[in-house]
Amino acid sequence: MDTRVQIRQFIAENLLFSETGYPHEDDASFLEQGILDSMGVMELVHFVEEAFGVKVGDDDLTPENFDSVDLLARYVERHVS
């Protein structure tokens, strides 16, 4: 399954509690749009580590990596082992 699809599905089901999918564009800012709060980001980190086998370091927790589906998918694709 495509990385972006997995990320959208996880956020929709587990953080937005939506049964109709992820309602935002892939470049929508999680923070600016109020899609995720700090706890949601931590859940997303756990998901990335479990689903993709990527160890997320403290230095990686930046908006450049974790602030949209697009940015997160690129981060995952760079770090997949």
N, C-alpha and C positions, 0 to 999 in steps of 0.2 A: 504494500500500500504506500502511496506517495506520502512523503514526510509532511507536507502541508495539510493533506487530508487528515492524517492522524492527529496533528496538533489541533486543527479546527474541531475535530470530533471530540477530543478530550476536553477542550475548553467548553464547548457547547454542553456536553453531558455532565461534566463534573464541577464546573465553576459557574456556568450560567444557568444550569439546570433546565436546559432547553431541549425539547423533543423535536424541534423543527430545524435544528442545525445551527451553525455559526452565522449570525446575521450581519457580520461586518466584512468590509474589504480586507484582503490579506495585508495591506499596508497600514491599516488603522492602528494608531497607537493604543496599546493596552491601557496606559496610564491616563493619557489625555481624554480618551473616550470613556473612561471609567469601567473598562471591561474587566480589569483585574485590580485587586488591592494587594497589599504586601503579603498577606497570607496566600492569596491566589498565586502570586509569583513563586512562593515556596512550594506550593503543590505542583506547579508547572515544572520547577526544577526537579522534583522527585520523579515526575512523569518522564522527563527527558532522560534522566539517569536510568530508570527502569526500562522504558520502551526502546531506547536507542543505544543503551550501553555506554553513554557518554558521562564521564565524571566531570561535573560542573565545579570549577574552582571558584573561590570567593572573588577573584579578580575578573571572572567571566560574567558576574552578575551586574551587567551594565545595560543601559537602555539600547546601546548599539547591538546587543545580542538578544535581549529579552523584551523588546517593546512592541513587537508585532508578529504576526504569523510569518511574514516574509523574513524578517530579521532572525527569528528563532530557527526557521527552517534552514537558512544559510549557515547559522552557527552549528546546528546539528550535522549538516552535511560536511562541514569542515572538520568536525571532530569524530565522526563515526569511525570506529576501529575496524 
